[in-house]
Amino acid sequence: MNLRTALIGLAVCLTAFSCGEKKAETSSKQTTKSEVAPKPLTSLEEGNQSKLPPGHPPVNKELPPGHPAVNKDIMSMHTSKGMTKFDRPINIPEEVQKTWKVATLDIVDKASGKVVKEFKAHKGDTLKYEGLQIKVLYIVPHLVLDNGYTSGSNEPQNPAVLIEVKENGKTIYAGPIYQKFPSMYNINHPKFVILLKGISKG
């Protein structure tokens, strides 16, 4: 009788122990699942925003239409350091070159945000101001950068000039200046930036 009672007790203990192991295993699986649960999309988007390069505007921020206010643009301006030569071929259609003949350029003081000099220039002109020599290479109504610099049409959808800038004989910038997006590319200079006010047919 005592032996039978002992066997029954042992069976009960083994059953209880087995149930305990299953519960522990289930709890462990739940913990593991919670640890690897995917983040919500909003968190991922916030994470991606934080990985943008320094000075890069938020990807969901709309650019202002037309010519931005000078002071606002100067605050967000980043230079294109190291752009001392064009990194791709230039192929502006002959028809475009014959149509768009004049570019109005402003030299702006970075400290005050004021226009200190305004020029009207034709293709090939060299403008001079306080040691800067700005050569206007091309006037482009719809600048497109693909395998090279070209114009997507003969309409002023994305006006720009391609310029070469020297200071005291040394090239400090060679590239585009956009009318609508002047902070995208600009000269690497401690005092001045260059803005494209507009282009015209002459």
Beta strands, then each sheet from edge to edge (+ up, - down):
strand 1: 102-109
strand 2: 115-121
strand 3: 126-129
strand 4: 132-140
strand 5: 143-145
strand 6: 149-151
strand 7: 160-167
strand 8: 170-178
strand 9: 192-200
sheet 1: 2+ 1- 9+
sheet 2: 3+ 4- 7+ 8-
sheet 3: 5+ 6-
end
